């Protein structure tokens, strides 16, 4: 887990680090001739500058997460160093802090533009984003930039969105918008709530937030795709940026980058508006009836109750009386054979179904090879919940035969559908399977889980705020 420094800020606790105090090493090397990479290795850690957000860094029950955090953590692990995260209040503060020497590098959804390249050194890009105009479904859709002239548009100051609008104003002098300190994710929520007409945000941020706010719609893209990259101070010493370049090249070549992208953006990009809109409604009117049972089963079998809830929704839409055409029944939709193995007599008993489904998922997790790490291990267990462990093993064998990694979900996911093709299922030990079903199953459970985690975090924040108000002394 990353090591973090904290200090208070307006919206969350931000981190700041003093400059490194470097001492001469035994070889006689002095401060002036020690490279930044050597200094980091001697200190045993490397500091990354970023800000809190769904694409960069956030805390979960299992520790720090976020695409930028995990990529930076992989780089630190590659170097054999601890990762220290220095959070800054907002996007616009990242590069000034970097240039002030408050971190070794910045990983904060930074787009590599000509203007920024004059200030910092960028490593090779690892992602691309568009600037997108976002509105709420049901409102008039802006067709082009001219439509922005008569709408209320807000963006956070110092962000790529603000820069894009300033560039656009060069050819359209009458264009007006408001720049604010409110972050892009909060602005997207204001659009969703109908309190703001339009905002402009990075496409990856829009993709993730449309899971949580399904009525958000993309009107059009502004400008060209922009590469996202890590930034380093532009000194004569390029040892650290060179190491980052070599790492990113290998990380991409090995397929690990594609796996990380899929982990964070795959389910969101494959979710759809109707499912998530209905899901959010049912999360508020149906889920509370079963939440305690899910929490109890999660604690008993060491599983996140929100994952169990997402799994149950995919199976039964949280309807304890569900019965499928194949004969599976109940809240967790257990087969007759699985229920018998688990000692469950009545599959329509909600408590028994939840306990049995949780126990079955735990058994699948424990039966997978120890070498398979998280989160892939979890995606495999979910796939096995849907199609069976034996069909999953057939797909893993095909993956290995084709040169893929049988312990990576992104590789096995591509081969599961082959189990429906005669060329492959006639050779598979356990025969035919509708292999596209577990692929969709895992994708949907992951999307539902992400949305539930967001809803749960919002509920906890509201309860905390309410408790603080109740405890506040009367004035």
TAKA-V120253 format. One record per pair of residues at least 6 apart in sequence whose C-alpha atoms are under 6 Angstrom apart, sorted by the first residue. I is the first residue (numbers start at 1). GAP is how many residues later the second one is. D is the distance in whole Angstrom. If there is no record, write none. Layout:
i:I gap:GAP d:D
i:I gap:GAP d:D
This chain:
i:2 gap:81 d:5
i:2 gap:82 d:6
i:3 gap:81 d:5
i:4 gap:80 d:6
i:4 gap:81 d:5
i:5 gap:10 d:5
i:6 gap:7 d:6
i:6 gap:8 d:5
i:6 gap:9 d:4
i:7 gap:6 d:5
i:7 gap:7 d:5
i:7 gap:8 d:5
i:8 gap:6 d:6
i:14 gap:73 d:5
i:14 gap:74 d:5
i:14 gap:75 d:6
i:15 gap:71 d:5
i:15 gap:72 d:4
i:16 gap:70 d:6
i:17 gap:85 d:6
i:24 gap:6 d:5
i:37 gap:202 d:6
i:37 gap:203 d:5
i:40 gap:6 d:6
i:44 gap:37 d:5
i:45 gap:36 d:5
i:45 gap:37 d:4
i:45 gap:38 d:6
i:46 gap:37 d:5
i:46 gap:38 d:6
i:47 gap:37 d:5
i:47 gap:38 d:6
i:47 gap:56 d:5
i:47 gap:57 d:5
i:48 gap:37 d:5
i:48 gap:55 d:6
i:48 gap:56 d:6
i:48 gap:57 d:5
i:48 gap:58 d:5
i:49 gap:37 d:5
i:49 gap:54 d:6
i:49 gap:57 d:5
i:50 gap:37 d:5
i:50 gap:57 d:6
i:50 gap:58 d:5
i:51 gap:36 d:5
i:51 gap:37 d:5
i:51 gap:39 d:6
i:52 gap:6 d:6
i:55 gap:11 d:6
i:55 gap:12 d:6
i:56 gap:10 d:5
i:56 gap:11 d:6
i:56 gap:12 d:5
i:56 gap:13 d:6
i:56 gap:52 d:6
i:57 gap:8 d:6
i:57 gap:9 d:5
i:57 gap:12 d:6
i:58 gap:6 d:6
i:58 gap:7 d:5
i:68 gap:39 d:6
i:76 gap:7 d:6
i:92 gap:66 d:5
i:99 gap:134 d:6
i:105 gap:126 d:6
i:105 gap:127 d:5
i:106 gap:124 d:6
i:106 gap:125 d:5
i:107 gap:123 d:5
i:109 gap:119 d:6
i:110 gap:118 d:5
i:110 gap:119 d:6
i:111 gap:115 d:6
i:111 gap:116 d:5
i:111 gap:117 d:4
i:112 gap:115 d:6
i:112 gap:116 d:6
i:120 gap:112 d:6
i:120 gap:113 d:5
i:120 gap:114 d:5
i:121 gap:110 d:6
i:121 gap:111 d:5
i:121 gap:112 d:6
i:121 gap:113 d:5
i:122 gap:108 d:6
i:122 gap:109 d:5
i:123 gap:106 d:6
i:123 gap:107 d:5
i:123 gap:122 d:6
i:125 gap:102 d:6
i:125 gap:103 d:5
i:125 gap:104 d:4
i:127 gap:100 d:6
i:127 gap:101 d:5
i:128 gap:98 d:5
i:128 gap:99 d:4
i:128 gap:100 d:6
i:129 gap:73 d:6
i:129 gap:74 d:5
i:129 gap:96 d:5
i:129 gap:97 d:5
i:130 gap:72 d:6
i:130 gap:73 d:5
i:130 gap:95 d:5
i:131 gap:70 d:5
i:131 gap:71 d:5
i:131 gap:72 d:6
i:131 gap:90 d:6
i:131 gap:91 d:5
i:132 gap:68 d:5
i:132 gap:69 d:6
i:132 gap:88 d:6
i:132 gap:89 d:4
i:132 gap:90 d:6
i:133 gap:66 d:6
i:133 gap:67 d:5
i:133 gap:85 d:6
i:133 gap:86 d:5
i:133 gap:87 d:6
i:134 gap:64 d:6
i:134 gap:65 d:6
i:134 gap:83 d:6
i:134 gap:84 d:5
i:134 gap:85 d:6
i:135 gap:63 d:5
i:135 gap:81 d:6
i:135 gap:82 d:5
i:136 gap:56 d:6
i:136 gap:79 d:6
i:136 gap:80 d:5
i:136 gap:81 d:6
i:137 gap:78 d:5
i:149 gap:26 d:5
i:152 gap:45 d:5
i:153 gap:24 d:5
i:153 gap:45 d:5
i:153 gap:46 d:5
i:154 gap:23 d:6
i:154 gap:24 d:5
i:154 gap:25 d:6
i:154 gap:45 d:5
i:155 gap:24 d:5
i:155 gap:44 d:6
i:156 gap:23 d:5
i:156 gap:24 d:5
i:156 gap:25 d:6
i:156 gap:26 d:6
i:156 gap:27 d:6
i:157 gap:22 d:5
i:157 gap:23 d:6
i:161 gap:39 d:6
i:161 gap:40 d:6
i:169 gap:6 d:6
i:190 gap:6 d:6
i:191 gap:6 d:6
i:192 gap:24 d:6
i:208 gap:60 d:6
i:210 gap:6 d:6
i:212 gap:239 d:5
i:214 gap:59 d:5
i:214 gap:63 d:6
i:251 gap:6 d:6
i:259 gap:151 d:6
i:267 gap:176 d:5
i:267 gap:180 d:5
i:294 gap:11 d:5
i:295 gap:10 d:5
i:297 gap:58 d:6
i:298 gap:6 d:5
i:298 gap:7 d:5
i:307 gap:142 d:5
i:310 gap:135 d:5
i:310 gap:138 d:5
i:310 gap:139 d:5
i:311 gap:134 d:6
i:312 gap:20 d:5
i:315 gap:17 d:6
i:315 gap:18 d:6
i:316 gap:6 d:6
i:316 gap:15 d:6
i:318 gap:13 d:6
i:319 gap:12 d:6
i:320 gap:10 d:5
i:320 gap:11 d:4
i:320 gap:30 d:6
i:321 gap:9 d:5
i:322 gap:7 d:6
i:322 gap:8 d:5
i:323 gap:6 d:4
i:328 gap:6 d:5
i:328 gap:7 d:5
i:330 gap:17 d:5
i:330 gap:18 d:5
i:332 gap:21 d:6
i:332 gap:25 d:6
i:347 gap:6 d:6
i:364 gap:17 d:5
i:365 gap:16 d:5
i:372 gap:35 d:5
i:376 gap:32 d:6
i:376 gap:33 d:5
i:383 gap:55 d:5
i:386 gap:52 d:6
i:394 gap:34 d:6
i:395 gap:20 d:6
i:395 gap:21 d:5
i:396 gap:10 d:5
i:396 gap:16 d:6
i:399 gap:7 d:6
i:399 gap:13 d:6
i:400 gap:6 d:6
i:404 gap:7 d:6
i:416 gap:19 d:5
i:417 gap:18 d:4
i:417 gap:19 d:5
i:419 gap:6 d:5
i:419 gap:13 d:6
i:419 gap:14 d:5
i:419 gap:16 d:6
i:420 gap:12 d:6
i:420 gap:13 d:5
i:420 gap:14 d:5
i:425 gap:6 d:5
i:425 gap:7 d:5
